Amino acid sequence: LRDRKVQTSTEVFHGAILDGFRGTRRVFYLITEGGREIAGSVDVSLLPAVRRLAGSRVRAHLIATQWAARSGQLGPKHYDLQKLEPDPDDPPLFTRA
């Protein structure tokens, strides 16, 4: 483990669909516009926003953490949801007349 270091970065996904979450394990599921599926951890403070925005297009700010070996080999990314908001470019399904 001494031959590894941890890399952390922030990734922002616009227009991704918040597919849902499992509240008991605090895990979110996100589908990007390119069809990639991302799962990660949700902090307790973000659970109300996740519940409210489940099933809609969102702008998700994620912290990605992964280890890197001296050889350059990268481990799998682990995602933590940092911020979640409705996608401002997502038109509402219904409008009031």
N, C-alpha and C positions, 0 to 999 in steps of 0.2 A: 504493500500500500504506500510505502514511502516513495515509490517511483511514479506516483500519480499526483496530479494536481486537479483541483476542481475549477471548472470554468462556469461562470454565471453570465447570462445575458438576458435582455428584455426583448420579447417579441410581441408585436401588435398585429392582430388579425382583424381586418375590417370586413363586414358583410358575412362573417361566419355565423352559422346557425348553432345556437346553444341547444343541443339535442336533449339535454336533461341532466339529472344528477341523482346520486344516491346520498340522501341526507344522513343516513346512519354512518356511512364511511366518509362523508364529505368529499366525494369525487364528482367532478364535472366532466361532461362530454361535449366536445366542440367539433363541428364539421366545417372545414374551411371551404372557400369558394372553389378551390381546386379538387375538392372531394377527400382531402386528407382528414383523418379522424385523430383527434388529440384528446387524451384523458389526463387529468391531473387533480391536485389537491385544492380544496376550497377552504379558506379561513372562515371561521364561525361568523365573523362580522360581515362577510359577503353573502351568507345564505339567503337573506331576504331578497337581495337583488337577483340571485340565481333563480330563486323560486318565481319571482315576478317576470323574469325574462326568458324562462324556459320555453323553447319552441319558437323563438323569434330570432331575427338577425341582430347581431350584436357587434360591438367593438370590444374585443377582449385583449387586455394587457396581461401577458404571462411572463413569469420569471422562469427561464429554462436553466437547469443545472445539469452538468454532465462532467464526468471525469475524463482526463486526458493523460495518457501514459507518455513517458519520455520518448517512446518510439513514434508518437504521433497518433496512435490508435485512440479513438474516441469511444466512450461508453454510451449507453442509451441516455436520452434526455429525460429528465423528470420535470414536470411542469407544475407551477403553483399559480393560481389565479390571483393577480394583483389588483386588477380593477376591471369592472364590467359596466358597460353602458349600452343603451339602445343604439343601433347603427343609425346615424343621422341621415344616411342616404336611402334608408329603407322606407318606402312609401307606406302609409297606413292602408290596411285592407279595406276599411270602411271610412267614409267621410260623412260628416253631418251635413244635411241639406239646409 
